[in-house]
Structures are given as C-alpha cells and as structure tokens.
C-alpha cells in the first residue's frame, strides 16, 4: 500500500508530450551542453572485477539471453543474494558483455562509502545521461526535454523518471523495433538508506512497467526488506536468488582458487613452488571454508598473495572454523587482521583505531593525505604507513575505503569482531572525528582566508580536501555523537565563539550557504539535548540560525559580505553581534539596525513586479508565489532557494495560486482569463489551459479531495472544473453583481464561498450549484474569505478596513467586527489549529487576532513602504509568508518574541537626507512631513521632530555653521529651521511653481539657492526669507542639483541632460555653460558613494567596500555620504547611519595596489 501511494502521483500526472521524439529544436552542438545540466555522476567501471572466464556461465548466459531476447512482459530482472556472493562481479560481467554487443544502455553501481555516487538523487539523471550518450536519438529526445524543463534534474525522482526516461523512450517509435537496450543497476541496497532510496525503489518496481518493452533493467542487491517487499509483488519483475549452495557455485569457486593460486605461483617463481602448488587437497579445503562466498575467496586469495604465501595459506586454513555465511567472512577478517597488524604495539593499535574511525564514519571517502591533515598524525607515521599493512581489507586508490561493506559490519559489531582493539564504536568515532575536524578548522580559519576583494565577484578559491571536508561535515559528525560529550562540548563552544563567522565565510566560498540553516537547526537540536546547561552556546546557535536565514542572499553574493553586509545589520544586543563585532574592524551602525532579532526571518527576491499571491505546500517544504510579472515561482521554504525555473505560460498578471491537497499540483489563475494546472515538482503543465471565463481570473482554490478546482473572475462568475481531466466547466455559478475577488471550498467540500466587489459573500452548495445564503455585512468590496479549520465559521476581509466572522450555517456574526487596520484588508485566514485569525493590509501590517475573543494578540509591521497583498501560514503554524507590492516575499516568525523596536523612525519613506559640514549631525525628511535631526556618533535624535510643511520633504541642507537647516517640500515651499531649538525661523518661502528638487547654502550662509521640478532657480536671503532676484530660467532640462562656487560668486546647476550652467550670484545673470572639469574644481568628490545595486563603493576607484543586505530595498532608498560615513533613508522610514572604519578603507586601497 505504501508503495502504491508513493507511485500514485506518477500515475495521476503521467502524460505524453505531443512533440517528443519528433522535433526538439535542439542542435547537435547544443545537445551535449544541455545534457551536462543533468549533472551526471561519473561511474568508471574500469577498476571493477569481472567474473573469471569460465565461471558463472549458466547464470550469465541466462541473464544475457533474457536481456537480449524479443520483447517480453517481464522487463526487470532482480538478482539478489547475500553479501559476498559475487553479485557485483556478475553485474560487471553482464554489463561488459552487453556493452560489446551494443545492448548496454547504462551501468550504475553503488557503494555506501561513495556518498556522491550512491545518493538516490543522482540515479535517474545519471541513467538518463548514459542512455543519451549511447543512442543519439535518445540523446536528442532527452535534450529536448531538458530544454523544455530546465529544472527537471532537480525535481522529484518520480518526475525525473517520467520526464527524462519514460516519455522520451516511449516516444521513439524506432526504438520499439530495435534490439533491446539494457540498464544494469548493481548494489541497489547500497543506494542510501531504506528511507532515502524509497523513491528509487518505487520507480524501479512500478514505473519500470511504463518503459517500452525493448528497454530492460537488471538490478542486483542484497535481499533487504524494503526491496523484497517492492520487487516480489510485481508481475513484470523476474526475481532470482543467487544461490551459493549449488554445485555449480562450488565448482566456480574452485576454478577461481585454481586461477588465483596459479597467478601466485607465477609471481613468486623464485620461491620454486611445485607446478600444482598448493595442491588440489588444499584448494578443496579453501573451497570448503569459502562456504559459497566469492568475496571470501577473493579476500583469502589476496591475503595469501603476501610475502610468504605458504605460511599465509596455513594461517587461513588453521583459522577458527565458523558455520554460516556471516561467520565465514568474520573468520577471514579476523585472520587477515591478526596477520597484518602489530597488535601488541600500542601506537599501531591507536593509529588503526583512529584511521578506521575516520574511514567508517566519513560521509564521503577521503584520501590518505586528507586523513593525515585531519588527524594530525604523528610525524613519521603517515596514514599510508598504517594502511599499507591492511591491503587485504582496505583500498587506497584514490580514496581510502573498505573493499567490501561487510568489513564495516564486522568492525562495528563487538560480538562479531571479538576483540576490543578491532571494535569501532560509531558514536565514539564520530566524537573523535568531529573534534579532529574542529581542530583542523581552528588552525586554518581566519578573516578573508583566501585574500579576496569585494570587487572580485567571481570567487573560485581552492580549498584543500581536508579543510573542505571538515567545513562541510563537522556538524554531521557532531550530531551523530550519542552521549559522553563533555570534551566535544568545550571544543564546540570554543570553536563557535572564535570561528563562527569564519566558517560562514568558508561555506560561502564553497558555495553552500543554502545548506547552513537546516544544518544549524540539527546542531541546535543536538546542543539542546546534550548541552542544555551551556546557555551561551545555545544562544549563539539560535543567533547563528537567524543570521543564516536573514543574510543568506549576502553570503551567496560574496563571502566577505558575512562581515561587510550581514554583521553590521545584526541586532546589536544579540550574542553573535557582541561576540564578533568590532567598530575598528567592521562597519558599524550607531544604536544598531535592530537591538534584538526582528519578527522578519528572511526575504526572498526574484520576482520583477508586484507579487499577488503566496501559498505554502501542504507539507510546508515549499512556498509558491504568483506575480504581475506573469510568472509563478516555487521556493524551498527552509533555504529560500528557487527549486524550479519560473513557471511561464500565462500571458498576463498571475493573480492567484493554490496547491492541491497532496501537494503534487499547483493551480493558477490569471488576468489572461485562463486557469492553468502545473506539476509542482517539475513545473510542467499537466492539463491544457482551462478556458471559459470571459474576463480575468482573480482567485483559484482546490477542493479538499483534490478533485475539483474553483475559479472566480471579473466576469462575475465562479466556475468549478474537474481537476483531474480538465476540459469543460462542471458548474457555472452566477449571482454576483460585480467581479469575484476570492473563492474557497469548505473543509468537507460541501460548500463553496465566493466574495465580490459587490460587497456580498455567497455560499454555494457544491452538489447542486445553488446559493445557500447571501451575506452582506461589509460596506465596501470584500477582498478575501476563508473557512475555519472545522468549517463552522467563515472569516471575511474588506476594503472597509474591517474583518467579520460569521456562522457558516446561519450567516449570523459570531464576533463583533475586528478593527485595527487603517487601510484595505487584502487577505484573512485562520491558523491551522483555528485559535487565531491572521490578516494583512495595505497599511503594511499583519495582525493576529484571538479567534474566540476577536481581540488583537499582536501585529507585525513591514519596514519598507510596501502594502501586503497576500499571506499564508505554514501547516505547523510556525511561520507566516507574505507577498507585497515591492516584489519581495517575506517569511515571518508567527510566534514572535518581545522585540525591541527602534524608536524615532519616520512614518513612511525617508525622502531626503543631509550631513552637517562637520559631520556631527545628519538630518532626514520623509513623506510624513517631518524633519528629524540625529547625532551621527550615537545614532539618536537630538531634538523633537520639526513639522510645518504641508506635504512630504524633498530636499534638505545644513548651513555652513551647522546651526540651521533648509528644507524643501512637495508643497512648493522652502523653510528655514533652527537646529538647536527645533523651530521654524522664518515664514515659508514661496516662489517655485512645482516641488523643490534641490537646496544649497552659500559658503557664508547668507543665501540659499533652490531648484524645483522644472527649470527654475531661486536665490533667497536667509535673514529675510525673500527672493534676492526673480527666478532664473535657462536649462533645457530639469535641474538635479545646485552648488555654489568656493567664493560664493557663482551658482552651478547640473541638469538631467548632464549639462552644467553657471550663474552670477550678484546679478542673477546666466554666465555660460561650462565643462565638467571647471565644475569639479568647486565640488569635492565624496570619498564613498552608494550605487543603484546597494553597493557602497570608493568613489575614485569604484572599489566595493560593503553592500546593503536584501532586507533593504535599494530601489527605494536615499543616501548621502560624508567622509567614510553614510546615511541611508529607507522606504520603511528608517534612517541608517553607518561608519566605515579606516582599516577597511585602507584594506581596499591596499588590495588595489
């Protein structure tokens, strides 16, 4: 049943692409480049052993005959047997035989010690790549699929099989008449754990029946329970046991021993063995001890081929005899170890155990030299010295690994290995290895480990194998330690408090920042369980997770942004900030950007227009978003990475999206009047567009059983569609007098609710399509409706700024209307447990209400000037995702802590900023009509806000002595203020016809020059507030900025067309147009400046110094610089003052030289 459930999605979504196999639009030159995007894992079979010629003939011939015979219903042959029975050699022999006859399509072989090669995620894409290289037709077909679905290599295994294999292979008519093509898969039991390989097993067990009859698959494995259950129930699979008790098998092992002993005789000719050495009697004894296991025969022969074969053969024959397959291997391993090591030497035993702990617990095989570096092996005793004595059980080419997984089973079972000096405890091994990794990193990690510069955006630093391994896997080893953690705890605490940011930097260099959040969560869980008393460690890890969530975009852009984007914007009261930040080394924000971690966890950036809808997948793993940019995007909810290319197909604004209940499909509605259904894992449309609406679709929803889709439209109707087959409309619901804004099914599927611009809500019977009730309780358009989880209540939101809750059956309100939003409410819904109501609004707030009392519990505020358009809650109720009109998706903590909110911010965007000449103060103005003055050193306001303008502030300037401020506004006036008193000094200055664009004081402070959004320049007397002469007009385009000459005798105006004009301040007469070189003599170029991408650069060299993090929308900020300080005003009303230390400025100049 579980397997059928796993595969049900494939059955439901499988379809045949109409043009596959015919015209792909893929040129030969492009094909290989496209196929490389499959990221195939290399499988080099050149070092694999085949069966000795003359052995295993019956089974080889049987498999080959089946594989190359005419089409038959049984398309999969599963060969299973115990460890050591020779399955791999058989598979290799069969594969090479098929390769020679042109029948081999792909050969994959797994080893649990080769994680990259044996990870289930790589199987289908590697299989597809090998098939594509064998047959040009298949290659063209698969390349065509890759071109159509670029992200298929990163989709689910089931989708990969359907799209990369089943569809292309089934579409090639010629393939059906060709000789069979065989795929050989060896060691399926070593392809991850049972849970990890479940999808691959399901595909090979069930989906393989969908392949053309000319495609065959040979699979070998141990008889693991999950594989047995999957394969033995399938009629199209031949299950064949590799029986090691047969006479043929015994004869083959005898032949094998004869061959190996003959080779030893030849190689050891100087020992003058008899021509039949060691004699048939000895060979028969060896055969008996092998107990039918080719692995035993191979390992024993390798052992015997040592320095003194005669002595060694006696050791093998005299070793304790065990009955059974497992015991036979164990006895051989004991013999090999006893004869190979110096077990009475403490140093050898210590080296053996430390090395084998690494080999057994390593997440991927590593070389002997890397192990040397990680273990800091004693001088004169390199790893290779110890391993050279263990050649009968270990391989060192190229990485160190056991010859067979059964050796690991032997060493990690105390009863089987029998001696403490051989026993390897995995937990202890992970303990020792994790400490080794931390100590290795401690030696090498430092700030800017690769001597990079921010201006070099392409980071291709070489990281040594040992450091790369330690950086990637130390946490994996830590969390595998169970108990006895005192030493590790101290090592971990010391490492993280010294190197956490250095580790972030190295992870960024290795291009793995998206993996940090999940990994750190695992580490935090481990610390909580085993180190609960270590408060600082616990708090630092909590900070580290928030740090990774908030700034992963910066880490991906450049490793040094860990320090030069993320750290300055980290809450200044957090343990992480206080541990690592230093004003002398890193940029600083006086008073902090935040004091404690905000409710906002992370920001997702990718859409290019307003985002209209967001939704969590039913399992909470993914977030889907729809936008006015006509695309749908799917994101990993944990890492924030896009898991698919943008889903494109709609011709206009995508207005709404929804997941089906099992998460396999997405439905979307658009202003292009269509509804589309997409495979959620591949991004492919699974149905033809649903057509029927005569105006834009505004809302879509799935029924709880996933069989129906509802869509609402501007055409005033609701349509109900068959979600499985699409096609015609099942129901058309008419009754609203204006466009539909929201539709939703009840949890039991009996009711469908629609909201409309006509201020009403309709409740429809889904069986009959009739209206059950009409509710009109709002005074403006209803924007959103949703059911409570139990279906008893309906909540609605409206442009009238209110939320109403009412009984589903009676239509009677069960709570007083919820008031709190100050603008239209755009979305409302319930928490998964029904205890809270969540809403968002154009007022930039998210509000959470008690669903029983109707009282507001708390609210979240966006720190950008962006109203919310949609919300979604994660299924576990822990997270809120929001969409807004600033093209950003935000993920919030749905259970916020007590956050210290920075005070004194503007209400609305900051629109103008200016420094005083001495750099001690900065002034900001905003759309809230206020002017605020801040102390640059402390970041605090130094006087009460100044407010007299009747519209937003557009420009600001300090007088030369810093005592006065001039302000310009959209109200077309200029005002003069006393900074110390915070009072307006003169009546407003009128003279401009449009809003004020630019302001500047004369060097003596006696005049102010101003320009407006037009072409007029006014010069004012600062004592009287009057015009000195009539407005000046000359430039052909509007003026961006003004500046006085050093002596105050001229005014220079810079226009939008880059022309520069000069005016005489005594006469007001236009003098001339001047060259930029003359202008620059009177304007001091700033030391630093901010560009349009959020980078702060050195003006003279354009060298990058720092970058604003993603949480700050750089398109809507204003900034001004003075020396090495920068003041940034955001669309959310924040003023950020940042100081850049001289060490960084010097570092940039040094790097340049």
KEKOLSE-447813 format. One line per 10 residues: their letters; for each residue z, x, y negated of C-alpha. Coordinates in steps of 0.5 Angstrom, whole numbers, plus 500, padded with zeros to 3 digits. Each point is the difference from the previous one (the first is absolute). Layout:
a> Z:X:Y  ... $
//
This chain:
xxxxxxxxxx> 500:500:500  502:506:495  493:503:501  496:494:499  504:498:494  498:508:498  493:498:501  499:493:498  499:503:493  494:503:502 $
xxxxxxxxxx> 497:494:504  501:496:494  497:505:495  494:503:504  493:499:498  493:503:500  498:503:493  493:497:499  496:506:499  504:505:504 $
xxxxxxxxxx> 495:504:505  494:499:495  500:502:493  506:504:498  498:503:493  502:507:503  496:506:499  501:506:505  502:504:495  506:496:498 $
xxxxxxxxxx> 502:498:507  504:506:502  503:500:493  502:492:502  502:502:507  505:505:497  504:495:497  502:498:507  505:506:499  499:501:508 $
xxxxxxxxxx> 505:505:503  497:505:504  500:500:508  498:507:502  499:500:508  498:507:501  507:502:502  502:494:505  499:502:507  496:496:505 $
xxxxxxxxxx> 501:499:507  498:506:505  493:499:502  500:496:507  507:497:499  501:492:498  493:499:502  501:493:502  503:497:494  496:504:495 $
xxxxxxxxxx> 494:497:504  503:493:500  501:500:492  493:503:499  497:495:504  503:494:496  499:503:494  493:501:500  498:494:504  497:494:498 $
xxxxxxxxxx> 503:495:495  506:497:503  506:496:498  506:505:501  499:504:494  506:504:500  503:505:506  507:501:499  502:506:505  508:501:500 $
xxxxxxxxxx> 504:505:503  507:504:500  501:506:495  497:506:503  495:496:505  494:503:496  497:494:496  498:505:494  496:505:504  497:494:504 $
xxxxxxxxxx> 498:496:493  498:507:497  495:501:506  498:493:500  498:501:492  497:506:501  495:497:506  499:494:495  498:505:495  495:504:504 $
xxxxxxxxxx> 496:493:502  500:498:493  505:494:501  506:502:496  502:497:494  506:502:498  506:504:503  507:500:498  506:503:503  507:499:497 $
xxxxxxxxxx> 507:505:500  506:497:498  501:507:497  494:500:496  502:494:495  494:500:495  495:500:506  504:495:504  502:495:495  497:493:501 $
xxxxxxxxxx> 498:499:493  494:505:501  498:498:507  495:495:498  497:503:494  499:507:504  497:496:506  495:497:495  498:507:497  499:503:507 $
xxxxxxxxxx> 496:494:502  496:500:493  498:508:502  498:499:507  495:494:498  496:500:494  499:492:500  508:499:501  501:505:494  496:496:495 $
xxxxxxxxxx> 503:494:502  507:503:499  498:503:494  497:493:497  507:497:502  504:506:496  495:499:494  502:492:500  507:501:502  502:507:497 $
xxxxxxxxxx> 508:499:501  499:498:508  502:507:502  507:498:497  500:493:503  504:497:506  498:503:507  497:493:502  496:499:494  497:507:501 $
xxxxxxxxxx> 498:499:507  497:493:498  496:503:494  499:507:502  499:499:507  499:493:503  495:498:494  495:506:500  500:501:507  499:492:502 $
xxxxxxxxxx> 494:500:494  496:505:503  495:497:505  497:506:502  507:502:503  501:495:505  493:502:504  503:508:499  503:504:505  508:499:500 $
xxxxxxxxxx> 504:503:495  507:502:502  506:501:496  505:505:503  508:499:498  505:505:503  507:499:500  501:493:496  507:501:502  501:506:495 $
xxxxxxxxxx> 497:496:494  506:499:496  506:495:503  499:494:503  501:496:493  495:505:497  495:499:505  500:493:501  494:498:496  496:505:503 $
xxxxxxxxxx> 502:498:507  499:493:498  493:502:497  498:504:507  503:494:504  497:494:497  495:502:494  496:504:505  497:494:503  497:499:494 $
xxxxxxxxxx> 496:506:501  492:500:502  500:501:508  497:506:499  506:503:497  505:503:505  507:502:499  504:505:504  508:500:499  505:505:503 $
xxxxxxxxxx> 507:499:499  507:500:504  502:493:502  504:499:494  503:492:500  496:498:494  493:503:502  501:497:507  502:493:497  494:500:496 $
xxxxxxxxxx> 495:503:504  501:497:507  500:493:497  492:501:498  495:498:505  495:505:496  504:506:502  500:504:506  507:502:502  500:506:504 $
xxxxxxxxxx> 506:504:502  499:508:501  504:500:507  503:507:501  502:499:507  493:499:503  497:506:505  494:501:495  505:501:495  504:505:504 $
xxxxxxxxxx> 493:504:502  498:500:493  507:504:498  499:504:506  493:502:498  503:501:493  505:505:502  495:504:504  496:501:494  506:502:495 $
xxxxxxxxxx> 502:505:506  493:503:500  500:501:493  507:503:500  497:505:506  494:502:496  504:501:493  505:504:504  496:504:504  504:507:499 $
xxxxxxxxxx> 505:496:504  496:500:506  501:493:503  498:498:506  493:496:500  503:494:502  507:501:496  505:496:499  497:497:507  499:493:502 $
xxxxxxxxxx> 507:499:502  503:502:493  494:495:497  503:495:504  507:501:498  498:500:493  496:493:501  506:497:503  504:502:494  495:497:495 $
xxxxxxxxxx> 501:493:503  493:498:498  501:502:493  494:504:497  505:502:494  505:503:505  494:504:503  498:503:493  506:502:498  502:503:506 $
xxxxxxxxxx> 494:504:500  501:502:493  507:503:502  497:503:506  495:504:496  505:504:497  502:507:500  501:500:508  497:494:503  503:502:507 $
xxxxxxxxxx> 507:500:497  499:494:496  497:496:506  506:501:504  504:497:494  496:494:500  501:499:507  507:501:500  502:496:494  504:494:502 $
xxxxxxxxxx> 496:494:503  500:493:497  497:494:502  496:495:496  495:502:494  505:501:495  505:504:504  494:505:502  498:501:493  507:501:498 $
xxxxxxxxxx> 501:505:505  494:504:498  502:500:493  507:503:502  496:505:504  496:502:494  505:500:495  505:504:505  495:506:501  497:500:493 $
xxxxxxxxxx> 507:501:496  505:505:499  506:494:500  505:505:500  498:502:494  504:496:494  495:502:495  494:498:505  503:493:501  502:499:493 $
xxxxxxxxxx> 492:501:498  498:496:506  504:494:498  498:501:492  493:500:501  500:495:506  504:495:495  494:501:495  494:499:505  503:494:503 $
xxxxxxxxxx> 503:496:493  494:503:496  496:494:497  493:504:501  499:506:503  501:506:496  498:508:501  505:505:502  500:503:494  502:494:496 $
xxxxxxxxxx> 506:499:505  501:507:498  501:499:493  504:493:501  505:503:505  500:507:496  500:503:507  504:507:501  496:506:498  496:503:506 $
xxxxxxxxxx> 501:493:504  494:496:497  499:493:504  494:503:503  504:505:504  504:495:503  494:495:501  497:506:504  504:499:506  499:493:500 $
xxxxxxxxxx> 493:499:501  500:496:506  503:494:497  498:501:492  494:501:497  499:504:493  493:499:498  499:498:495  507:497:499  506:500:505 $
xxxxxxxxxx> 500:494:504  502:499:508  495:500:505  502:493:502  504:495:497  504:499:507  504:507:498  503:497:494  502:494:504  503:506:504 $
xxxxxxxxxx> 504:503:495  502:494:496  504:497:507  506:504:501  500:498:507  493:502:502  500:507:497  507:501:503  502:506:495  503:499:493 $
xxxxxxxxxx> 496:506:498  494:497:501  502:493:498  497:498:493  504:494:496  495:497:496  506:498:494  502:507:500  493:503:500  499:495:494 $
xxxxxxxxxx> 506:502:497  499:508:500  492:499:498  502:495:494  505:506:498  494:505:501  495:496:496  505:499:494  502:508:500  493:501:500 $
xxxxxxxxxx> 498:496:495  506:502:496  497:507:500  493:498:497  501:494:496  500:501:492  498:497:494  492:501:500  500:503:506  492:501:500 $
xxxxxxxxxx> 500:502:493  496:494:498  498:498:493  499:492:498  493:502:497  498:501:507  500:493:503  497:502:507  506:503:504  497:504:506 $
xxxxxxxxxx> 506:504:501  501:504:507  507:498:503  502:504:506  500:497:507  508:501:501  501:497:493  495:494:500  504:498:507  507:501:497 $
xxxxxxxxxx> 498:496:494  496:494:504  505:499:506  507:503:498  502:492:499  497:498:506  505:505:504  506:498:496  500:493:502  499:502:507 $
xxxxxxxxxx> 507:503:500  505:496:503  507:502:499  503:507:498  497:500:493  505:504:496  496:506:500  494:496:498  503:496:495  503:506:496 $
xxxxxxxxxx> 493:503:501  496:494:498  505:499:494  499:507:497  492:500:501  499:493:497  504:502:494  497:506:499  493:499:502  498:492:500 $
xxxxxxxxxx> 495:501:494  497:506:503  499:496:507  497:494:496  495:506:497  498:503:506  499:493:503  495:498:494  497:507:502  499:498:507 $
xxxxxxxxxx> 497:493:497  505:496:504  504:497:494  499:493:503  504:501:506  506:502:497  503:493:498  500:498:508  503:507:502  505:500:495 $
xxxxxxxxxx> 502:493:502  501:502:507  504:506:498  505:496:495  501:495:507  502:506:504  505:503:494  503:493:499  501:500:508  503:507:501 $
xxxxxxxxxx> 502:503:493  503:494:497  505:503:496  495:505:497  500:496:493  496:505:496  494:501:506  500:492:501  499:499:492  495:506:500 $
xxxxxxxxxx> 496:497:505  500:493:497  497:503:494  495:504:504  497:494:502  500:496:494  497:507:497  494:500:505  499:492:499  500:501:493 $
xxxxxxxxxx> 496:506:499  495:501:506  494:499:496  502:506:496  501:504:506  493:498:502  497:503:494  503:507:500  506:503:503  503:502:493 $
xxxxxxxxxx> 501:493:498  506:500:504  503:504:494  496:498:495  499:493:500  505:497:505  506:504:499  500:498:492  500:493:501  505:500:506 $
xxxxxxxxxx> 506:496:498  505:505:496  506:497:504  497:501:507  503:505:504  493:503:501  499:501:493  507:503:498  499:505:506  493:502:499 $
xxxxxxxxxx> 498:499:492  501:506:495  498:499:493  498:507:500  495:500:505  497:493:500  498:494:495  506:496:498  501:493:497  506:500:496 $
xxxxxxxxxx> 504:494:502  496:499:506  494:496:502  505:496:504  507:501:502  500:497:507  494:498:504  497:494:498  498:494:504  493:502:500 $
xxxxxxxxxx> 499:504:506  492:502:500  494:499:496  493:499:504  494:502:496  493:499:502  497:493:497  496:500:494  501:494:497  506:494:500 $
xxxxxxxxxx> 503:499:507  500:493:501  504:499:507  504:504:505  503:499:506  504:503:506  497:501:507  505:495:505  503:507:503  501:503:493 $
xxxxxxxxxx> 496:506:501  494:499:495  499:497:494  493:497:498  498:499:493  494:496:496  498:501:493  495:499:495  496:506:502  497:496:506 $
xxxxxxxxxx> 504:504:505  505:499:505  505:506:502  504:501:505  506:505:500  505:503:504  507:497:498  504:506:501  496:505:498  496:497:495 $
xxxxxxxxxx> 493:503:502  494:495:501  498:499:507  493:498:499  495:500:495  500:495:495  497:493:504  494:498:496  496:494:501  502:495:494 $
xxxxxxxxxx> 495:500:494  506:498:495  507:501:499  504:499:506  506:495:499  504:499:506  501:503:507  505:499:506  501:503:507  499:495:506 $
xxxxxxxxxx> 507:500:504  499:505:505  497:505:494  493:501:503  496:497:495  500:499:492  497:494:497  498:501:492  497:495:495  496:502:494 $
xxxxxxxxxx> 497:497:494  493:501:503  502:493:504  501:504:507  505:501:505  500:506:504  504:502:506  501:507:502  502:504:506  507:503:497 $
xxxxxxxxxx> 499:507:504  493:501:499  498:497:493  494:496:504  499:493:498  501:496:507  497:494:497  494:498:496  502:498:493  503:493:499 $
xxxxxxxxxx> 495:496:496  502:493:497  504:501:493  495:499:494  505:504:495  504:506:501  506:500:506  507:501:497  504:500:506  500:501:507 $
xxxxxxxxxx> 505:499:506  501:500:507  503:495:505  506:502:504  496:500:506  494:504:497  495:495:502  499:497:493  498:503:493  501:496:494 $
xxxxxxxxxx> 497:502:493  501:497:493  495:500:495  498:499:493  495:494:502  507:496:501  500:500:508  503:503:506  496:502:506  503:501:507 $
xxxxxxxxxx> 496:505:504  500:502:508  503:507:499  497:502:507  493:498:500  499:499:492  494:495:499  501:493:497  505:498:496  505:496:504 $
xxxxxxxxxx> 503:496:495  499:499:492  506:498:496  498:496:494  505:497:495  502:505:494  497:499:493  500:508:499  499:506:503  504:502:506 $
xxxxxxxxxx> 505:506:499  504:501:506  500:498:508  505:501:505  501:497:507  507:498:502  503:504:506  499:495:505  493:499:498  500:492:499 $
xxxxxxxxxx> 500:500:492  495:504:495  503:500:493  495:502:494  502:501:493  495:499:494  498:501:493  501:492:499  508:501:500  501:497:507 $
xxxxxxxxxx> 501:502:507  497:496:506  503:500:507  495:499:505  500:498:508  496:505:503  498:496:506  497:494:496  499:504:494  503:494:496 $
xxxxxxxxxx> 505:501:494  507:499:502  503:501:493  498:502:493  506:503:496  499:501:492  506:504:497  497:505:496  498:500:493  494:505:501 $
xxxxxxxxxx> 496:503:505  503:501:507  499:507:502  503:501:507  503:496:505  504:503:507  504:497:505  507:502:502  500:503:507  503:494:503 $
xxxxxxxxxx> 494:496:497  506:495:497  498:502:493  495:502:495  500:504:494  495:500:494  499:504:494  496:498:494  497:503:493  506:496:497 $
xxxxxxxxxx> 504:506:502  505:496:505  501:499:507  501:494:504  503:499:507  499:493:504  501:497:507  493:500:504  501:493:503  502:496:494 $
xxxxxxxxxx> 498:504:494  507:500:497  502:506:496  506:503:503  502:505:495  499:500:492  494:504:498  501:507:499  500:503:493  499:507:499 $
xxxxxxxxxx> 493:503:499  497:500:493  493:499:502  496:497:505  503:501:507  494:503:505  503:500:507  506:497:503  502:500:507  506:501:505 $
xxxxxxxxxx> 504:506:503  499:500:508  507:497:501  499:495:495  506:502:496  496:502:494  494:498:495  496:505:497  496:499:494  495:504:496 $
xxxxxxxxxx> 498:499:493  495:502:494  507:502:497  500:507:504  506:497:504  501:499:507  506:495:501  504:499:507  504:493:500  505:498:505 $
xxxxxxxxxx> 496:494:503  506:496:502  503:500:492  494:501:496  504:506:497  496:507:498  503:505:504  496:506:496  494:502:498  495:506:500 $
xxxxxxxxxx> 496:502:493  494:504:500  500:506:496  493:499:498  496:495:496  498:496:506  501:493:502  501:499:507  494:496:504  503:499:507 $
xxxxxxxxxx> 506:502:504  501:501:508  506:501:504  501:505:506  501:496:506  507:503:501  502:498:492  501:507:498  494:501:496  496:497:494 $
xxxxxxxxxx> 493:502:499  497:497:493  493:500:497  499:500:493  494:501:494  501:507:499  496:502:507  507:502:503  503:498:507  508:501:499 $
xxxxxxxxxx> 505:500:506  507:498:498  507:500:504  501:493:501  508:501:500  501:505:494  506:503:499  503:501:493  495:503:496  502:503:493 $
xxxxxxxxxx> 494:498:495  498:505:495  502:496:493  496:500:494  493:499:502  495:496:496  499:493:503  492:501:501  496:506:500  501:506:495 $
xxxxxxxxxx> 494:501:496  502:506:495  504:506:501  501:506:495  504:506:500  504:502:493  497:507:498  507:504:502  499:497:507  507:497:500 $
xxxxxxxxxx> 498:493:500  495:495:502  498:493:498  497:495:504  497:493:499  498:494:504  497:493:501  507:498:499  499:501:492  506:505:501 $
xxxxxxxxxx> 500:508:498  505:504:503  503:507:499  502:505:505  504:506:501  495:505:503  505:504:503  505:494:503  494:495:501  505:495:497 $
xxxxxxxxxx> 498:495:494  503:503:493  500:493:496  499:493:501  493:497:501  496:499:494  497:494:500  496:497:494  493:500:502  496:493:502 $
xxxxxxxxxx> 496:503:506  500:506:504  501:507:498  493:504:500  502:507:497  506:504:497  501:506:497  506:504:497  501:503:493  500:508:500 $
xxxxxxxxxx> 507:500:499  501:495:506  504:495:495  495:495:500  495:496:505  494:497:498  498:494:505  493:496:500  499:494:504  495:494:502 $
xxxxxxxxxx> 503:496:494  496:505:496  506:503:496  503:506:499  507:501:500  505:506:498  507:501:503  506:504:499  502:503:507  507:501:499 $
xxxxxxxxxx> 501:493:497  495:497:505  498:496:494  493:498:496  500:504:494  494:496:496  497:493:501  494:500:505  493:504:497  494:495:500 $
xxxxxxxxxx> 493:503:499  497:500:507  495:495:503  502:501:507  505:503:504  503:507:499  497:505:504  503:507:497  505:503:496  502:506:497 $
xxxxxxxxxx> 504:503:495  498:505:494  503:507:501  505:499:494  502:493:503  498:496:494  493:497:502  499:496:507  492:500:502  499:494:504 $
xxxxxxxxxx> 493:497:504  499:494:503  496:497:506  494:500:496  497:505:495  506:500:494  504:506:498  506:498:495  505:505:497  507:498:498 $
xxxxxxxxxx> 505:502:495  506:501:505  505:499:494  497:493:497  496:498:506  494:499:496  493:502:501  498:506:496  493:498:500  495:495:503 $
xxxxxxxxxx> 499:500:508  495:506:502  494:498:504  495:505:503  500:501:507  494:497:504  505:498:506  507:498:500  506:506:499  504:502:505 $
xxxxxxxxxx> 505:505:497  501:503:493  503:506:498  502:504:493  498:507:499  505:505:499  501:500:493  499:492:499  494:500:496  495:497:505 $
xxxxxxxxxx> 500:495:506  496:501:506  498:494:504  498:500:507  495:494:502  499:497:507  493:504:500  504:506:499  497:501:493  505:503:495 $
xxxxxxxxxx> 500:499:493  504:503:494  503:496:494  503:503:494  508:497:499  500:500:493  493:496:498  499:497:507  493:502:500  496:502:506 $
xxxxxxxxxx> 499:507:500  496:501:506  499:500:508  503:507:503  499:504:506  506:499:505  502:508:499  502:498:493  504:494:502  503:504:506 $
xxxxxxxxxx> 503:505:494  504:494:498  502:497:507  505:504:504  497:499:507  506:498:505  503:504:505  499:495:505  497:493:501  499:494:505 $
xxxxxxxxxx> 493:499:503  498:493:502  502:501:507  507:501:499  500:508:500  504:504:495  495:506:498  501:506:496  495:499:494  497:506:499 $
xxxxxxxxxx> 499:502:508  500:493:502  504:502:506  504:495:503  508:500:499  502:493:503  498:493:502  503:494:499  501:496:506  497:494:503 $
xxxxxxxxxx> 505:495:498  498:501:492  493:497:499  497:506:496  495:495:497  505:496:496  504:506:497  500:503:493  503:507:500  501:506:494 $
xxxxxxxxxx> 502:507:501  503:505:496  501:507:503  502:499:507  503:493:500  496:494:501  502:493:498  497:494:504  500:493:499  498:495:506 $
xxxxxxxxxx> 498:493:500  506:498:503  504:502:494  503:507:502  500:506:495  500:506:505  502:507:496  498:506:505  502:507:498  496:505:504 $
xxxxxxxxxx> 504:507:501  497:507:497  500:502:508  495:495:501  495:502:494  501:507:502  498:499:507  494:496:498  498:506:496  502:505:505 $
xxx> 496:496:505  494:500:496  500:508:499 $
//
